[in-house]
Amino acid sequence: MQDRPLSCKDCGREFMFTVREQEFFKEKGFDNDPVRCPDCRRAKKQAQRSGNDGRGSYGGGRSGGNNFNGPRKRY
């Protein structure tokens, strides 16, 4: 195993996927190489923490459950 250069999918810069990182990924059972450089990974995590609560694009910031409040009453 040796260090491998990879390209970041966000910024396009080349970064090194070190032997140590490769061993860590293998130990954790990750099958894919990282797609973002360390700076872009850090920025993405920060944006998730501050922007959308880390839930992705689904959920809309609501606190779970559905919006069904029972049948509508007709008067």
C-alpha positions as CSV (number, residue, x, y, z in Angstrom):
1,M,0.0,0.0,0.0
2,Q,1.2,3.5,-0.7
3,D,-0.1,7.1,-0.6
4,R,-2.5,7.8,-3.5
5,P,-3.5,11.2,-5.0
6,L,-7.3,11.8,-5.3
7,S,-9.3,14.7,-6.6
8,C,-11.9,16.5,-4.5
9,K,-15.4,16.4,-6.0
10,D,-16.2,19.8,-4.5
11,C,-13.2,22.0,-5.2
12,G,-11.3,19.9,-7.7
13,R,-8.0,20.1,-5.8
14,E,-5.8,17.1,-5.5
15,F,-5.2,15.6,-2.0
16,M,-3.3,12.6,-0.8
17,F,-5.1,9.5,0.6
18,T,-2.3,8.4,2.9
19,V,-1.5,4.8,3.8
20,R,-2.6,5.6,7.4
21,E,-6.0,6.9,6.1
22,Q,-6.4,3.9,3.9
23,E,-5.8,1.5,6.8
24,F,-8.3,3.5,8.9
25,F,-10.9,3.2,6.1
26,K,-10.3,-0.5,5.8
27,E,-10.5,-1.1,9.5
28,K,-13.8,0.8,9.7
29,G,-15.2,-1.3,6.8
30,F,-15.5,1.6,4.3
31,D,-15.5,0.3,0.7
32,N,-15.1,3.7,-1.1
33,D,-12.3,6.2,-1.1
34,P,-13.0,9.7,0.2
35,V,-14.4,12.0,-2.4
36,R,-13.7,15.3,-0.6
37,C,-10.4,16.9,0.5
38,P,-10.0,17.4,4.3
39,D,-10.9,21.1,3.9
40,C,-14.1,20.4,2.0
41,R,-15.0,17.6,4.4
42,R,-14.6,20.0,7.4
43,A,-16.7,22.7,5.6
44,K,-19.5,20.2,4.8
45,K,-19.6,19.0,8.4
46,Q,-19.7,22.6,9.6
47,A,-22.5,23.4,7.2
48,Q,-24.5,20.4,8.3
49,R,-24.2,21.4,12.0
50,S,-25.2,25.0,11.5
51,G,-27.5,24.9,8.5
52,N,-29.8,21.9,8.3
53,D,-29.2,20.1,11.6
54,G,-27.4,17.2,9.8
55,R,-30.6,15.7,8.5
56,G,-30.0,16.2,4.8
57,S,-32.7,17.6,2.5
58,Y,-35.5,15.5,3.9
59,G,-37.4,16.3,7.0
60,G,-37.6,20.1,6.6
61,G,-36.5,20.8,10.1
62,R,-39.5,19.3,11.8
63,S,-39.3,17.2,14.8
64,G,-40.5,13.9,13.4
65,G,-44.0,12.5,13.2
66,N,-46.6,13.3,10.7
67,N,-48.9,16.3,10.5
68,F,-52.1,14.3,10.8
69,N,-54.3,15.7,13.5
70,G,-57.3,13.5,13.0
71,P,-60.2,14.0,10.7
72,R,-61.3,17.5,9.9
73,K,-64.5,18.6,11.5
74,R,-67.3,20.0,9.4
75,Y,-69.6,22.6,10.8
